[in-house]
Amino acid sequence: MAQKKDEKISQGLAIAALLLNVLVLPGLGSIIGGKMKEGIIQLVLTVVSIPLMFILIGFPLALGMWIWALVTGIQILKEAE
């Protein structure tokens, strides 16, 4: 589903990507929205933050990934047709 750099995604797909990033799993919507590199980094860091929550360092990491995914989702929405 990844788009080429010059191709724009539809408005509906951009909204779905934003909702996936915010409500489901940070990084998943970024991957679907065509930002593969950012999405994979966000997804990996989010998954890494889950076990780190037991030693409390995972909470700020998860919050940071959620904010980054939110910003990426908004960028995808602005770039959509």
PDB file of N, CA, C and O in Angstrom:
ATOM      1  N   MET A   1       0.796  -1.202   0.000  1.00  0.00           N
ATOM      2  CA  MET A   1       0.000   0.000   0.000  1.00  0.00           C
ATOM      3  C   MET A   1       0.840   1.268   0.000  1.00  0.00           C
ATOM      4  O   MET A   1       0.303   2.370  -0.117  1.00  0.00           O
ATOM      5  N   ALA A   2       2.116   1.124   0.127  1.00  0.00           N
ATOM      6  CA  ALA A   2       2.975   2.300   0.179  1.00  0.00           C
ATOM      7  C   ALA A   2       2.913   3.036  -1.156  1.00  0.00           C
ATOM      8  O   ALA A   2       2.943   2.419  -2.221  1.00  0.00           O
ATOM      9  N   GLN A   3       2.828   4.330  -1.084  1.00  0.00           N
ATOM     10  CA  GLN A   3       2.716   5.162  -2.266  1.00  0.00           C
ATOM     11  C   GLN A   3       4.101   5.650  -2.685  1.00  0.00           C
ATOM     12  O   GLN A   3       5.013   5.760  -1.866  1.00  0.00           O
ATOM     13  N   LYS A   4       4.238   5.939  -3.985  1.00  0.00           N
ATOM     14  CA  LYS A   4       5.461   6.572  -4.453  1.00  0.00           C
ATOM     15  C   LYS A   4       5.464   8.011  -3.960  1.00  0.00           C
ATOM     16  O   LYS A   4       4.424   8.557  -3.591  1.00  0.00           O
ATOM     17  N   LYS A   5       6.645   8.618  -3.960  1.00  0.00           N
ATOM     18  CA  LYS A   5       6.778   9.979  -3.432  1.00  0.00           C
ATOM     19  C   LYS A   5       5.869  10.976  -4.148  1.00  0.00           C
ATOM     20  O   LYS A   5       5.335  11.884  -3.511  1.00  0.00           O
ATOM     21  N   ASP A   6       5.684  10.822  -5.458  1.00  0.00           N
ATOM     22  CA  ASP A   6       4.906  11.805  -6.208  1.00  0.00           C
ATOM     23  C   ASP A   6       3.410  11.503  -6.230  1.00  0.00           C
ATOM     24  O   ASP A   6       2.628  12.326  -6.704  1.00  0.00           O
ATOM     25  N   GLU A   7       2.997  10.342  -5.729  1.00  0.00           N
ATOM     26  CA  GLU A   7       1.579   9.995  -5.715  1.00  0.00           C
ATOM     27  C   GLU A   7       0.931  10.467  -4.423  1.00  0.00           C
ATOM     28  O   GLU A   7       1.516  10.361  -3.345  1.00  0.00           O
ATOM     29  N   LYS A   8      -0.283  10.990  -4.545  1.00  0.00           N
ATOM     30  CA  LYS A   8      -1.027  11.417  -3.358  1.00  0.00           C
ATOM     31  C   LYS A   8      -2.036  10.342  -3.003  1.00  0.00           C
ATOM     32  O   LYS A   8      -2.563   9.651  -3.876  1.00  0.00           O
ATOM     33  N   ILE A   9      -2.299  10.209  -1.709  1.00  0.00           N
ATOM     34  CA  ILE A   9      -3.294   9.240  -1.269  1.00  0.00           C
ATOM     35  C   ILE A   9      -4.642   9.940  -1.160  1.00  0.00           C
ATOM     36  O   ILE A   9      -4.716  11.169  -1.134  1.00  0.00           O
ATOM     37  N   SER A  10      -5.694   9.154  -1.097  1.00  0.00           N
ATOM     38  CA  SER A  10      -7.032   9.733  -1.011  1.00  0.00           C
ATOM     39  C   SER A  10      -7.284  10.299   0.387  1.00  0.00           C
ATOM     40  O   SER A  10      -6.598   9.950   1.348  1.00  0.00           O
ATOM     41  N   GLN A  11      -8.256  11.157   0.476  1.00  0.00           N
ATOM     42  CA  GLN A  11      -8.624  11.772   1.756  1.00  0.00           C
ATOM     43  C   GLN A  11      -9.101  10.709   2.746  1.00  0.00           C
ATOM     44  O   GLN A  11      -8.779  10.781   3.932  1.00  0.00           O
ATOM     45  N   GLY A  12      -9.862   9.729   2.271  1.00  0.00           N
ATOM     46  CA  GLY A  12     -10.361   8.664   3.142  1.00  0.00           C
ATOM     47  C   GLY A  12      -9.240   7.823   3.726  1.00  0.00           C
ATOM     48  O   GLY A  12      -9.269   7.477   4.907  1.00  0.00           O
ATOM     49  N   LEU A  13      -8.248   7.492   2.898  1.00  0.00           N
ATOM     50  CA  LEU A  13      -7.107   6.718   3.382  1.00  0.00           C
ATOM     51  C   LEU A  13      -6.287   7.536   4.372  1.00  0.00           C
ATOM     52  O   LEU A  13      -5.759   6.989   5.340  1.00  0.00           O
ATOM     53  N   ALA A  14      -6.175   8.834   4.138  1.00  0.00           N
ATOM     54  CA  ALA A  14      -5.437   9.699   5.059  1.00  0.00           C
ATOM     55  C   ALA A  14      -6.130   9.763   6.419  1.00  0.00           C
ATOM     56  O   ALA A  14      -5.468   9.743   7.457  1.00  0.00           O
ATOM     57  N   ILE A  15      -7.457   9.839   6.413  1.00  0.00           N
ATOM     58  CA  ILE A  15      -8.206   9.851   7.678  1.00  0.00           C
ATOM     59  C   ILE A  15      -8.042   8.519   8.397  1.00  0.00           C
ATOM     60  O   ILE A  15      -7.870   8.485   9.615  1.00  0.00           O
ATOM     61  N   ALA A  16      -8.095   7.419   7.643  1.00  0.00           N
ATOM     62  CA  ALA A  16      -7.896   6.096   8.245  1.00  0.00           C
ATOM     63  C   ALA A  16      -6.500   5.980   8.847  1.00  0.00           C
ATOM     64  O   ALA A  16      -6.334   5.415   9.928  1.00  0.00           O
ATOM     65  N   ALA A  17      -5.497   6.511   8.153  1.00  0.00           N
ATOM     66  CA  ALA A  17      -4.124   6.466   8.662  1.00  0.00           C
ATOM     67  C   ALA A  17      -4.001   7.263   9.957  1.00  0.00           C
ATOM     68  O   ALA A  17      -3.351   6.817  10.902  1.00  0.00           O
ATOM     69  N   LEU A  18      -4.619   8.433  10.002  1.00  0.00           N
ATOM     70  CA  LEU A  18      -4.584   9.247  11.218  1.00  0.00           C
ATOM     71  C   LEU A  18      -5.255   8.521  12.379  1.00  0.00           C
ATOM     72  O   LEU A  18      -4.718   8.492  13.486  1.00  0.00           O
ATOM     73  N   LEU A  19      -6.419   7.938  12.133  1.00  0.00           N
ATOM     74  CA  LEU A  19      -7.132   7.218  13.194  1.00  0.00           C
ATOM     75  C   LEU A  19      -6.352   5.998  13.674  1.00  0.00           C
ATOM     76  O   LEU A  19      -6.327   5.711  14.871  1.00  0.00           O
ATOM     77  N   LEU A  20      -5.719   5.281  12.756  1.00  0.00           N
ATOM     78  CA  LEU A  20      -4.901   4.133  13.159  1.00  0.00           C
ATOM     79  C   LEU A  20      -3.720   4.578  14.014  1.00  0.00           C
ATOM     80  O   LEU A  20      -3.385   3.930  15.006  1.00  0.00           O
ATOM     81  N   ASN A  21      -3.093   5.682  13.628  1.00  0.00           N
ATOM     82  CA  ASN A  21      -1.961   6.197  14.403  1.00  0.00           C
ATOM     83  C   ASN A  21      -2.379   6.621  15.801  1.00  0.00           C
ATOM     84  O   ASN A  21      -1.658   6.373  16.767  1.00  0.00           O
ATOM     85  N   VAL A  22      -3.522   7.252  15.914  1.00  0.00           N
ATOM     86  CA  VAL A  22      -3.937   7.819  17.199  1.00  0.00           C
ATOM     87  C   VAL A  22      -4.634   6.788  18.083  1.00  0.00           C
ATOM     88  O   VAL A  22      -4.373   6.730  19.285  1.00  0.00           O
ATOM     89  N   LEU A  23      -5.509   5.983  17.511  1.00  0.00           N
ATOM     90  CA  LEU A  23      -6.363   5.115  18.320  1.00  0.00           C
ATOM     91  C   LEU A  23      -5.903   3.664  18.416  1.00  0.00           C
ATOM     92  O   LEU A  23      -6.221   2.992  19.397  1.00  0.00           O
ATOM     93  N   VAL A  24      -5.172   3.167  17.439  1.00  0.00           N
ATOM     94  CA  VAL A  24      -4.842   1.746  17.429  1.00  0.00           C
ATOM     95  C   VAL A  24      -3.387   1.513  17.823  1.00  0.00           C
ATOM     96  O   VAL A  24      -3.115   1.034  18.924  1.00  0.00           O
ATOM     97  N   LEU A  25      -2.459   1.843  16.944  1.00  0.00           N
ATOM     98  CA  LEU A  25      -1.048   1.575  17.199  1.00  0.00           C
ATOM     99  C   LEU A  25      -0.208   2.611  16.464  1.00  0.00           C
ATOM    100  O   LEU A  25      -0.244   2.670  15.235  1.00  0.00           O
ATOM    101  N   PRO A  26       0.546   3.427  17.189  1.00  0.00           N
ATOM    102  CA  PRO A  26       1.394   4.415  16.528  1.00  0.00           C
ATOM    103  C   PRO A  26       2.351   3.750  15.538  1.00  0.00           C
ATOM    104  O   PRO A  26       3.045   2.792  15.879  1.00  0.00           O
ATOM    105  N   GLY A  27       2.378   4.260  14.332  1.00  0.00           N
ATOM    106  CA  GLY A  27       3.224   3.727  13.279  1.00  0.00           C
ATOM    107  C   GLY A  27       2.444   2.955  12.231  1.00  0.00           C
ATOM    108  O   GLY A  27       2.818   2.958  11.059  1.00  0.00           O
ATOM    109  N   LEU A  28       1.380   2.304  12.627  1.00  0.00           N
ATOM    110  CA  LEU A  28       0.583   1.511  11.691  1.00  0.00           C
ATOM    111  C   LEU A  28      -0.064   2.409  10.630  1.00  0.00           C
ATOM    112  O   LEU A  28      -0.041   2.087   9.442  1.00  0.00           O
ATOM    113  N   GLY A  29      -0.628   3.510  11.056  1.00  0.00           N
ATOM    114  CA  GLY A  29      -1.232   4.449  10.113  1.00  0.00           C
ATOM    115  C   GLY A  29      -0.200   5.116   9.223  1.00  0.00           C
ATOM    116  O   GLY A  29      -0.475   5.412   8.060  1.00  0.00           O
ATOM    117  N   SER A  30       0.989   5.354   9.765  1.00  0.00           N
ATOM    118  CA  SER A  30       2.058   5.952   8.965  1.00  0.00           C
ATOM    119  C   SER A  30       2.464   5.022   7.831  1.00  0.00           C
ATOM    120  O   SER A  30       2.694   5.467   6.706  1.00  0.00           O
ATOM    121  N   ILE A  31       2.552   3.731   8.129  1.00  0.00           N
ATOM    122  CA  ILE A  31       2.897   2.751   7.099  1.00  0.00           C
ATOM    123  C   ILE A  31       1.808   2.711   6.030  1.00  0.00           C
ATOM    124  O   ILE A  31       2.110   2.716   4.837  1.00  0.00           O
ATOM    125  N   ILE A  32       0.553   2.673   6.447  1.00  0.00           N
ATOM    126  CA  ILE A  32      -0.559   2.629   5.497  1.00  0.00           C
ATOM    127  C   ILE A  32      -0.634   3.925   4.690  1.00  0.00           C
ATOM    128  O   ILE A  32      -1.015   3.906   3.520  1.00  0.00           O
ATOM    129  N   GLY A  33      -0.273   5.047   5.311  1.00  0.00           N
ATOM    130  CA  GLY A  33      -0.301   6.330   4.625  1.00  0.00           C
ATOM    131  C   GLY A  33       0.861   6.558   3.683  1.00  0.00           C
ATOM    132  O   GLY A  33       0.920   7.597   3.025  1.00  0.00           O
ATOM    133  N   GLY A  34       1.799   5.606   3.598  1.00  0.00           N
ATOM    134  CA  GLY A  34       2.890   5.721   2.641  1.00  0.00           C
ATOM    135  C   GLY A  34       4.203   6.193   3.220  1.00  0.00           C
ATOM    136  O   GLY A  34       5.188   6.296   2.488  1.00  0.00           O
ATOM    137  N   LYS A  35       4.255   6.481   4.492  1.00  0.00           N
ATOM    138  CA  LYS A  35       5.506   6.899   5.132  1.00  0.00           C
ATOM    139  C   LYS A  35       6.117   5.674   5.811  1.00  0.00           C
ATOM    140  O   LYS A  35       6.084   5.535   7.034  1.00  0.00           O
ATOM    141  N   MET A  36       6.671   4.796   4.983  1.00  0.00           N
ATOM    142  CA  MET A  36       7.131   3.488   5.434  1.00  0.00           C
ATOM    143  C   MET A  36       8.251   3.584   6.470  1.00  0.00           C
ATOM    144  O   MET A  36       8.175   2.938   7.515  1.00  0.00           O
ATOM    145  N   LYS A  37       9.277   4.371   6.199  1.00  0.00           N
ATOM    146  CA  LYS A  37      10.428   4.450   7.106  1.00  0.00           C
ATOM    147  C   LYS A  37      10.010   4.991   8.476  1.00  0.00           C
ATOM    148  O   LYS A  37      10.341   4.405   9.507  1.00  0.00           O
ATOM    149  N   GLU A  38       9.288   6.101   8.480  1.00  0.00           N
ATOM    150  CA  GLU A  38       8.817   6.682   9.741  1.00  0.00           C
ATOM    151  C   GLU A  38       7.898   5.719  10.478  1.00  0.00           C
ATOM    152  O   GLU A  38       7.994   5.568  11.696  1.00  0.00           O
ATOM    153  N   GLY A  39       7.015   5.074   9.744  1.00  0.00           N
ATOM    154  CA  GLY A  39       6.059   4.154  10.352  1.00  0.00           C
ATOM    155  C   GLY A  39       6.727   2.971  11.021  1.00  0.00           C
ATOM    156  O   GLY A  39       6.337   2.572  12.119  1.00  0.00           O
ATOM    157  N   ILE A  40       7.734   2.408  10.368  1.00  0.00           N
ATOM    158  CA  ILE A  40       8.436   1.262  10.956  1.00  0.00           C
ATOM    159  C   ILE A  40       9.173   1.676  12.217  1.00  0.00           C
ATOM    160  O   ILE A  40       9.154   0.952  13.212  1.00  0.00           O
ATOM    161  N   ILE A  41       9.824   2.838  12.188  1.00  0.00           N
ATOM    162  CA  ILE A  41      10.527   3.322  13.382  1.00  0.00           C
ATOM    163  C   ILE A  41       9.537   3.561  14.517  1.00  0.00           C
ATOM    164  O   ILE A  41       9.790   3.168  15.656  1.00  0.00           O
ATOM    165  N   GLN A  42       8.420   4.200  14.215  1.00  0.00           N
ATOM    166  CA  GLN A  42       7.402   4.454  15.242  1.00  0.00           C
ATOM    167  C   GLN A  42       6.856   3.151  15.809  1.00  0.00           C
ATOM    168  O   GLN A  42       6.693   3.018  17.022  1.00  0.00           O
ATOM    169  N   LEU A  43       6.578   2.201  14.943  1.00  0.00           N
ATOM    170  CA  LEU A  43       6.020   0.918  15.369  1.00  0.00           C
ATOM    171  C   LEU A  43       7.005   0.152  16.248  1.00  0.00           C
ATOM    172  O   LEU A  43       6.621  -0.379  17.290  1.00  0.00           O
ATOM    173  N   VAL A  44       8.264   0.091  15.838  1.00  0.00           N
ATOM    174  CA  VAL A  44       9.280  -0.628  16.617  1.00  0.00           C
ATOM    175  C   VAL A  44       9.474   0.027  17.980  1.00  0.00           C
ATOM    176  O   VAL A  44       9.520  -0.666  18.996  1.00  0.00           O
ATOM    177  N   LEU A  45       9.588   1.346  18.013  1.00  0.00           N
ATOM    178  CA  LEU A  45       9.786   2.027  19.295  1.00  0.00           C
ATOM    179  C   LEU A  45       8.565   1.903  20.200  1.00  0.00           C
ATOM    180  O   LEU A  45       8.706   1.838  21.421  1.00  0.00           O
ATOM    181  N   THR A  46       7.383   1.870  19.622  1.00  0.00           N
ATOM    182  CA  THR A  46       6.177   1.669  20.427  1.00  0.00           C
ATOM    183  C   THR A  46       6.168   0.277  21.042  1.00  0.00           C
ATOM    184  O   THR A  46       5.863   0.117  22.224  1.00  0.00           O
ATOM    185  N   VAL A  47       6.503  -0.728  20.242  1.00  0.00           N
ATOM    186  CA  VAL A  47       6.547  -2.102  20.756  1.00  0.00           C
ATOM    187  C   VAL A  47       7.634  -2.242  21.819  1.00  0.00           C
ATOM    188  O   VAL A  47       7.436  -2.942  22.813  1.00  0.00           O
ATOM    189  N   VAL A  48       8.770  -1.592  21.626  1.00  0.00           N
ATOM    190  CA  VAL A  48       9.854  -1.634  22.616  1.00  0.00           C
ATOM    191  C   VAL A  48       9.428  -0.947  23.906  1.00  0.00           C
ATOM    192  O   VAL A  48       9.841  -1.366  24.987  1.00  0.00           O
ATOM    193  N   SER A  49       8.617   0.090  23.815  1.00  0.00           N
ATOM    194  CA  SER A  49       8.217   0.835  25.014  1.00  0.00           C
ATOM    195  C   SER A  49       7.292   0.030  25.929  1.00  0.00           C
ATOM    196  O   SER A  49       7.221   0.303  27.127  1.00  0.00           O
ATOM    197  N   ILE A  50       6.588  -0.955  25.379  1.00  0.00           N
ATOM    198  CA  ILE A  50       5.632  -1.721  26.192  1.00  0.00           C
ATOM    199  C   ILE A  50       6.324  -2.476  27.321  1.00  0.00           C
ATOM    200  O   ILE A  50       5.916  -2.311  28.471  1.00  0.00           O
ATOM    201  N   PRO A  51       7.354  -3.301  27.064  1.00  0.00           N
ATOM    202  CA  PRO A  51       8.009  -3.952  28.209  1.00  0.00           C
ATOM    203  C   PRO A  51       8.791  -2.975  29.084  1.00  0.00           C
ATOM    204  O   PRO A  51       8.990  -3.227  30.272  1.00  0.00           O
ATOM    205  N   LEU A  52       9.234  -1.862  28.499  1.00  0.00           N
ATOM    206  CA  LEU A  52       9.972  -0.878  29.289  1.00  0.00           C
ATOM    207  C   LEU A  52       9.080  -0.131  30.275  1.00  0.00           C
ATOM    208  O   LEU A  52       9.584   0.552  31.167  1.00  0.00           O
ATOM    209  N   MET A  53       7.776  -0.252  30.127  1.00  0.00           N
ATOM    210  CA  MET A  53       6.862   0.392  31.072  1.00  0.00           C
ATOM    211  C   MET A  53       6.988  -0.199  32.472  1.00  0.00           C
ATOM    212  O   MET A  53       6.619   0.448  33.452  1.00  0.00           O
ATOM    213  N   PHE A  54       7.503  -1.417  32.575  1.00  0.00           N
ATOM    214  CA  PHE A  54       7.695  -2.030  33.889  1.00  0.00           C
ATOM    215  C   PHE A  54       8.779  -1.318  34.693  1.00  0.00           C
ATOM    216  O   PHE A  54       8.772  -1.366  35.923  1.00  0.00           O
ATOM    217  N   ILE A  55       9.705  -0.660  34.007  1.00  0.00           N
ATOM    218  CA  ILE A  55      10.725   0.109  34.726  1.00  0.00           C
ATOM    219  C   ILE A  55      10.521   1.615  34.515  1.00  0.00           C
ATOM    220  O   ILE A  55      11.439   2.415  34.696  1.00  0.00           O
ATOM    221  N   LEU A  56       9.319   1.968  34.138  1.00  0.00           N
ATOM    222  CA  LEU A  56       8.818   3.345  34.025  1.00  0.00           C
ATOM    223  C   LEU A  56       9.396   4.167  32.882  1.00  0.00           C
ATOM    224  O   LEU A  56       8.829   5.212  32.561  1.00  0.00           O
ATOM    225  N   ILE A  57      10.488   3.756  32.251  1.00  0.00           N
ATOM    226  CA  ILE A  57      11.036   4.531  31.143  1.00  0.00           C
ATOM    227  C   ILE A  57      10.163   4.398  29.889  1.00  0.00           C
ATOM    228  O   ILE A  57      10.248   5.227  28.984  1.00  0.00           O
ATOM    229  N   GLY A  58       9.336   3.369  29.837  1.00  0.00           N
ATOM    230  CA  GLY A  58       8.495   3.148  28.664  1.00  0.00           C
ATOM    231  C   GLY A  58       7.364   4.144  28.513  1.00  0.00           C
ATOM    232  O   GLY A  58       6.904   4.389  27.398  1.00  0.00           O
ATOM    233  N   PHE A  59       6.905   4.725  29.619  1.00  0.00           N
ATOM    234  CA  PHE A  59       5.786   5.675  29.538  1.00  0.00           C
ATOM    235  C   PHE A  59       6.143   6.927  28.740  1.00  0.00           C
ATOM    236  O   PHE A  59       5.385   7.300  27.845  1.00  0.00           O
ATOM    237  N   PRO A  60       7.275   7.599  29.029  1.00  0.00           N
ATOM    238  CA  PRO A  60       7.609   8.764  28.195  1.00  0.00           C
ATOM    239  C   PRO A  60       7.919   8.379  26.745  1.00  0.00           C
ATOM    240  O   PRO A  60       7.627   9.137  25.820  1.00  0.00           O
ATOM    241  N   LEU A  61       8.509   7.201  26.554  1.00  0.00           N
ATOM    242  CA  LEU A  61       8.796   6.746  25.193  1.00  0.00           C
ATOM    243  C   LEU A  61       7.498   6.501  24.424  1.00  0.00           C
ATOM    244  O   LEU A  61       7.377   6.904  23.268  1.00  0.00           O
ATOM    245  N   ALA A  62       6.537   5.850  25.055  1.00  0.00           N
ATOM    246  CA  ALA A  62       5.241   5.596  24.411  1.00  0.00           C
ATOM    247  C   ALA A  62       4.513   6.907  24.119  1.00  0.00           C
ATOM    248  O   ALA A  62       3.909   7.059  23.058  1.00  0.00           O
ATOM    249  N   LEU A  63       4.569   7.842  25.048  1.00  0.00           N
ATOM    250  CA  LEU A  63       3.941   9.147  24.832  1.00  0.00           C
ATOM    251  C   LEU A  63       4.601   9.879  23.664  1.00  0.00           C
ATOM    252  O   LEU A  63       3.919  10.486  22.838  1.00  0.00           O
ATOM    253  N   GLY A  64       5.922   9.819  23.603  1.00  0.00           N
ATOM    254  CA  GLY A  64       6.644  10.447  22.494  1.00  0.00           C
ATOM    255  C   GLY A  64       6.280   9.833  21.153  1.00  0.00           C
ATOM    256  O   GLY A  64       6.114  10.547  20.164  1.00  0.00           O
ATOM    257  N   MET A  65       6.156   8.515  21.115  1.00  0.00           N
ATOM    258  CA  MET A  65       5.783   7.839  19.873  1.00  0.00           C
ATOM    259  C   MET A  65       4.354   8.187  19.473  1.00  0.00           C
ATOM    260  O   MET A  65       4.060   8.347  18.288  1.00  0.00           O
ATOM    261  N   TRP A  66       3.462   8.304  20.459  1.00  0.00           N
ATOM    262  CA  TRP A  66       2.083   8.661  20.159  1.00  0.00           C
ATOM    263  C   TRP A  66       2.012  10.075  19.568  1.00  0.00           C
ATOM    264  O   TRP A  66       1.295  10.312  18.595  1.00  0.00           O
ATOM    265  N   ILE A  67       2.759  11.010  20.161  1.00  0.00           N
ATOM    266  CA  ILE A  67       2.771  12.389  19.650  1.00  0.00           C
ATOM    267  C   ILE A  67       3.372  12.429  18.246  1.00  0.00           C
ATOM    268  O   ILE A  67       2.841  13.101  17.362  1.00  0.00           O
ATOM    269  N   TRP A  68       4.481  11.711  18.040  1.00  0.00           N
ATOM    270  CA  TRP A  68       5.114  11.672  16.725  1.00  0.00           C
ATOM    271  C   TRP A  68       4.156  11.075  15.690  1.00  0.00           C
ATOM    272  O   TRP A  68       4.062  11.581  14.572  1.00  0.00           O
ATOM    273  N   ALA A  69       3.451  10.011  16.051  1.00  0.00           N
ATOM    274  CA  ALA A  69       2.492   9.392  15.138  1.00  0.00           C
ATOM    275  C   ALA A  69       1.326  10.336  14.839  1.00  0.00           C
ATOM    276  O   ALA A  69       0.823  10.364  13.716  1.00  0.00           O
ATOM    277  N   LEU A  70       0.899  11.102  15.833  1.00  0.00           N
ATOM    278  CA  LEU A  70      -0.163  12.087  15.633  1.00  0.00           C
ATOM    279  C   LEU A  70       0.276  13.143  14.623  1.00  0.00           C
ATOM    280  O   LEU A  70      -0.479  13.488  13.714  1.00  0.00           O
ATOM    281  N   VAL A  71       1.482  13.649  14.779  1.00  0.00           N
ATOM    282  CA  VAL A  71       2.011  14.656  13.850  1.00  0.00           C
ATOM    283  C   VAL A  71       2.144  14.069  12.445  1.00  0.00           C
ATOM    284  O   VAL A  71       1.798  14.727  11.463  1.00  0.00           O
ATOM    285  N   THR A  72       2.639  12.847  12.344  1.00  0.00           N
ATOM    286  CA  THR A  72       2.767  12.197  11.038  1.00  0.00           C
ATOM    287  C   THR A  72       1.397  11.996  10.396  1.00  0.00           C
ATOM    288  O   THR A  72       1.241  12.206   9.193  1.00  0.00           O
ATOM    289  N   GLY A  73       0.411  11.594  11.184  1.00  0.00           N
ATOM    290  CA  GLY A  73      -0.941  11.422  10.666  1.00  0.00           C
ATOM    291  C   GLY A  73      -1.520  12.726  10.141  1.00  0.00           C
ATOM    292  O   GLY A  73      -2.194  12.736   9.111  1.00  0.00           O
ATOM    293  N   ILE A  74      -1.267  13.815  10.833  1.00  0.00           N
ATOM    294  CA  ILE A  74      -1.739  15.127  10.378  1.00  0.00           C
ATOM    295  C   ILE A  74      -1.024  15.528   9.089  1.00  0.00           C
ATOM    296  O   ILE A  74      -1.645  16.094   8.190  1.00  0.00           O
ATOM    297  N   GLN A  75       0.277  15.241   8.989  1.00  0.00           N
ATOM    298  CA  GLN A  75       1.014  15.533   7.756  1.00  0.00           C
ATOM    299  C   GLN A  75       0.449  14.731   6.583  1.00  0.00           C
ATOM    300  O   GLN A  75       0.296  15.260   5.482  1.00  0.00           O
ATOM    301  N   ILE A  76       0.144  13.466   6.820  1.00  0.00           N
ATOM    302  CA  ILE A  76      -0.442  12.629   5.764  1.00  0.00           C
ATOM    303  C   ILE A  76      -1.783  13.208   5.327  1.00  0.00           C
ATOM    304  O   ILE A  76      -2.089  13.248   4.135  1.00  0.00           O
ATOM    305  N   LEU A  77      -2.577  13.654   6.290  1.00  0.00           N
ATOM    306  CA  LEU A  77      -3.884  14.238   5.986  1.00  0.00           C
ATOM    307  C   LEU A  77      -3.738  15.518   5.165  1.00  0.00           C
ATOM    308  O   LEU A  77      -4.517  15.744   4.239  1.00  0.00           O
ATOM    309  N   LYS A  78      -2.761  16.351   5.485  1.00  0.00           N
ATOM    310  CA  LYS A  78      -2.541  17.590   4.730  1.00  0.00           C
ATOM    311  C   LYS A  78      -2.035  17.316   3.314  1.00  0.00           C
ATOM    312  O   LYS A  78      -2.327  18.076   2.391  1.00  0.00           O
ATOM    313  N   GLU A  79      -1.275  16.229   3.143  1.00  0.00           N
ATOM    314  CA  GLU A  79      -0.724  15.900   1.827  1.00  0.00           C
ATOM    315  C   GLU A  79      -1.718  15.167   0.933  1.00  0.00           C
ATOM    316  O   GLU A  79      -1.463  14.997  -0.259  1.00  0.00           O
ATOM    317  N   ALA A  80      -2.843  14.731   1.488  1.00  0.00           N
ATOM    318  CA  ALA A  80      -3.823  13.955   0.717  1.00  0.00           C
ATOM    319  C   ALA A  80      -4.532  14.842  -0.299  1.00  0.00           C
ATOM    320  O   ALA A  80      -4.540  16.068  -0.192  1.00  0.00           O
ATOM    321  N   GLU A  81      -5.126  14.182  -1.284  1.00  0.00           N
ATOM    322  CA  GLU A  81      -5.858  14.911  -2.333  1.00  0.00           C
ATOM    323  C   GLU A  81      -7.099  15.556  -1.793  1.00  0.00           C
ATOM    324  O   GLU A  81      -7.831  16.207  -2.539  1.00  0.00           O
TER     325      GLU A  81
END
